[in-house]
Amino acid sequence: MGARLLLRFDDICPGMNWPVWRVVEETLRELGIRPLLAVVPDNRDPRLNVHRPHPSFWDHVRGWQQLGWSIGLHGFQHQCTSASAGILGRNRSSEFAGLPESEQKRKLETALEILRKQRVRADAWIAPAHSFDETTVRLLAELGIGCISDGYSLWPYQCDRGLLWVPQQLGRFRRLPFGTWTVCQHVNLWQAEDLKHFRSVVTRFRSSIGSLDELRQIYGARRRHWSDELFFTCFRAARSIRR
């Protein structure tokens, strides 16, 4: 069996690029792909507002979840006020890493309350800027969020706190011999050529693209292994060298 892919879209919010997203959504529906959508509960980041806010945004979110698409809690307001790179050491800006536990808990509880009022379930945690710390992980477990979409490993695994870590390693599609790979996409700045390329590549990789639910069923009980630690160290080092 070859590599399995999960398709993730970040920065889903009322002011995202709706003309582009409508084409993306049509392609996903047509091909039967069930992505992971990173929804910002209360967006306050002006960079994500590239279109007039959709008045029925939460109706759409509920509809996507009813289709079997997974909804990720993409932080709280997408405002990075900390310079901590967190566990992954990927970006030196964070909405959570490095902040006091009380502040992190307030943000998480408020974000989850917004989803609860909108009748939306948080299927996973997706940190803005890929930055969160051990305090964040402990709070996620306490608040009942059982999955983290981030980190570097070849396959998903369950950590000591009982959370399933589904790795996020790629920004574009690649042919790989094995493993589980999340391809993260940002559509706000896409143009017609980007949409054409997206349709072509997801059609080509369709047979390899799964869903978060499928990965949870397959790997939900897999414990972290020394090989996961080794892959994390090597992959992070390789990213640092490329940058």
N, C-alpha and C positions, 0 to 999 in steps of 0.2 A: 504494500500500500504506500502510495506517495505522500507528499506533504499535504496537510489539511490547512485550509485558509479560513480566517474569519475576517469579514469586511466591517470596518468601523468608520463612522462619520462623526467628527468632532464639531463643537460649537453650534449645536442645534438650538436655536432660540427664535423668538418672534421676529427679530430684524435680520434674519439670515437672507441669503440670496435665493429668494423664492422662485424666480424664473428658471434658474439653473436647477434648483432642487426638484421642481416638478418633472423635469426631463429625467433626472437621476431616479426619482421615485418610480416613474413609469417603466424604466429599464429594470429596476429591481423587481417590481411586480411581475413584469412579463417573463423574467427568467426564474422567478420563484426563489429569489435570494432573500434570506432573512438576516439583515445586518444588525449590528449593535450601534445604537444612536446615543451619542453623548449630549444629553439635554442639560442646559444651564437653567437652574430653577428660577433665578431672579437676575437676569443679566444686567450688569452695570458697566460692562466694558464697551466703550463706544466703537472700538475697532470691529466688533462683531455685528454692528448695526449698518448693514450695507443696503438695506431695502426697507421700505415702509413696513412697520411691524404688522404681522398678520393678526387680525382680531380673533380668529378662531384657532390660534396656535395650539391650545391644549386639547381641542377636539381632534386635531391631527395626531397629537401624541397618543391620545387614547386609542385612536384608530390604528396607529402603527402597532401598538402593543396587542391589540386584538388580532392583528394579522400574524402574530407570533414573532414580531420583531422585538429585540431586547432593548430596554431603555437603561442607559447608564446615567448615574448621578454625576454630572460634570461640575463638581465643586458646588459653590453657592452662588456667587455673583460674578465669578470670573475676574476678580480683581486681585492681582498679586501684590502683596504689601511686604512680603518677606524676601530676603536675599538668600535664603537657604536652598540648597540643591536637593535636600532630602535623601532618601534611601538610594535612589538611582544615580544621583550625581549628574543629572542630565542638563538641567537648566538652573541658573542661579536666580530664580524668581519663583515665588510660591504663594498660593492663597492659604496654605495650611502649614507646611513644614517650618519648624522653628518658632511657631507661635505657642503661647501657653495653652495647656489642656483646656482650660475653661473657655478660651476663645474658639478653639477648634470645635469643641462640643457645641457651643452656641450656633456656630455656622452650620454644622451638620444637622443638628436638630431642626433648625429653621428651614433648611433646604428640604429635609424629609417631610416636614409639615406642609410645605407648599405642594409637594407631590401628592401627599395624602389627601389634601383638600381637592386636588384635581383628579383624584381617583386613578393615580398612576403609580405603578410599582417600580421601585428601584431594583433592577436586576443585577447591577454591578456598580462599582465605584470607578470613576475615571477622573484623575486629578488634573486640573489645569496645569500646563507646563510640565506634566509628568513629575510633579514634585509633591511629596508627602513624607511623613516620618513615622517612626514607630508609635508615637502617640496617636497619629491618625489611624493606623492599622488597628490598634487596640480599641479605639472608639468605634470604628466601623464594625468590629466584631460585637461589641456591646450593644450597638444600635440595630443589629440584625441584618446588616448588608453582608451577604455571604460570598461576594466575588469581587476581585480586583482585576481590572483590565490594564495591566502594565507589567513591567519587569522583563527580564531576559532569561529564557529557558527554552529547551527544545519541545517540552510538553507542559501542559498545565499541571499544577500540583496543589495539594492542600497543605497549608502551613500549620504551625503548632497552634495557632489561634482558631483553626477550623475554617479559614477563608480559602477559597479556590482562587489561585493566581493564574490568570490566563495571559501569557506573555504577549507583549506588543513590541515588535521588532522592526517592522517595515513601513515605508512610506509609499512604496509602489509594488506592483506584482512582479514576482520572480519565479522561475522554475527551480524548485528545490527538491532534493531526493526524499526527504523525510522530515518529520517534526510538525509542530503546530505553529502557525505564523499569523499574527494579526496585521492586516494592512490598513493603516490609518489614513483617511482622506479628509481634506478640508476643501469644501466646494465654493466658499464665498467669492473667490477671485477667479473662478473658472470662466472660460470663454467657450465659444462654439467648438473650437478644436479640441479642448479638454473633454467636452462631452462626447465628441466623436471617438476620441481615444478611449474614454472610459467604457463606452458601450462595446467597443471592439475587444478590450482586454478582459472584461468580465464575461463576455460570451466565450472567449477562448479558455478561461480558467473556470468556467461554471461548474464543471464536475468536481473540482477540488474545494469549492467554497461551501463551508458548513455554517452552522448557527451556534450561538452561545449555549442554547439548550442541549444541542448534540454533544458539545464538548463537556458540558457538565455531566451528562449521563456516562460518557466514556471515562473521564478523568476525575470525577468527583471524589473518589476514594483514594486516588494516588497520592502518596506522601512524598514530601520533598526528599530528593536523593542527592548524594554527593556530586553526581554528574550535573545536576541543576546549578549547584554552586560553582562548579568549574566553568560551565557555559556562561553564567552571569559574569564572572571575572574576565573571561576571554572576550566576550562580546562587548562589554563596557570599555575594555582597553582598546579594542579595534575601533570603536566609535570615537574615542578620544584622539586616536592617531589620525583618523580621517578628518576630524575637525581642526 
